[in-house]
Amino acid sequence: MIDLLKLSQKHGHHKLQEAVESALANRCYDGAAVQHLLNAQDLQHTSCEAIDVGRLERYTRPSRPCTSYDRLLNTGAAQ
């Protein structure tokens, strides 16, 4: 409770009240949830641009054959 009151000094009484009401509306009674709601805008990151898939095609390689694994299964079944 004291931690929440200290947050009002940093974020202001109005923002703290909105965060507490939002947390209670979502049935969340933890002080960390209120702190998260107050800092939610700072946690939003800018999205990165999409990768051109065509550029990644040069790294495509054929998959390795599983013949040695198949032999291992066959020898294990014979025992």
C-alpha positions as CSV (number, residue, x, y, z in Angstrom):
1,M,0.0,0.0,0.0
2,I,2.8,2.4,0.9
3,D,4.5,1.6,-2.4
4,L,1.4,2.6,-4.3
5,L,1.2,5.9,-2.4
6,K,4.8,6.6,-3.4
7,L,3.8,6.1,-7.0
8,S,1.4,9.0,-6.8
9,Q,4.4,11.3,-6.3
10,K,5.9,10.1,-9.5
11,H,2.9,9.7,-11.7
12,G,0.3,11.9,-10.1
13,H,-2.8,11.1,-8.1
14,H,-5.2,11.0,-11.1
15,K,-3.1,8.4,-13.0
16,L,-2.7,6.3,-9.9
17,Q,-6.4,6.3,-9.3
18,E,-7.1,5.3,-12.9
19,A,-4.5,2.4,-12.6
20,V,-6.0,1.2,-9.3
21,E,-9.6,1.3,-10.7
22,S,-8.4,-0.5,-13.8
23,A,-6.7,-3.2,-11.8
24,L,-9.8,-3.7,-9.6
25,A,-12.1,-3.9,-12.6
26,N,-9.9,-6.7,-13.9
27,R,-10.1,-8.4,-10.5
28,C,-6.4,-7.9,-9.9
29,Y,-5.5,-6.9,-6.3
30,D,-1.7,-6.9,-6.5
31,G,0.3,-3.7,-6.2
32,A,2.6,-4.9,-8.9
33,A,-0.3,-4.9,-11.3
34,V,-1.0,-1.3,-10.6
35,Q,2.6,-0.5,-11.1
36,H,2.6,-2.3,-14.4
37,L,-0.5,-0.4,-15.5
38,L,1.2,2.9,-14.7
39,N,4.3,2.0,-16.7
40,A,2.4,0.3,-19.6
41,Q,3.1,3.2,-22.0
42,D,6.8,3.0,-21.4
43,L,6.8,-0.7,-22.1
44,Q,5.4,-0.4,-25.6
45,H,8.2,-0.9,-28.2
46,T,8.3,0.2,-31.8
47,S,7.7,-2.7,-34.1
48,C,10.4,-3.7,-36.6
49,E,9.9,-3.7,-40.3
50,A,9.1,-7.0,-42.0
51,I,11.9,-9.1,-43.4
52,D,11.9,-9.8,-47.2
53,V,11.6,-13.5,-47.4
54,G,13.2,-13.6,-50.8
55,R,16.5,-12.6,-49.3
56,L,16.5,-15.6,-47.0
57,E,16.1,-18.1,-49.8
58,R,19.9,-18.2,-50.4
59,Y,20.3,-19.9,-47.0
60,T,17.9,-22.7,-48.0
61,R,19.6,-26.1,-47.9
62,P,18.2,-29.6,-48.6
63,S,17.4,-31.6,-45.5
64,R,19.8,-34.3,-44.5
65,P,18.8,-37.9,-45.2
66,C,17.8,-40.0,-42.2
67,T,19.3,-43.3,-43.5
68,S,21.6,-43.7,-40.5
69,Y,18.8,-43.1,-38.1
70,D,16.6,-45.6,-40.0
71,R,19.4,-48.2,-39.8
72,L,19.6,-47.6,-36.1
73,L,15.9,-48.3,-35.7
74,N,16.1,-51.4,-37.7
75,T,19.0,-52.9,-35.7
76,G,17.3,-52.0,-32.5
77,A,14.1,-53.8,-33.5
78,A,15.9,-57.0,-34.5
79,Q,17.3,-57.4,-30.9
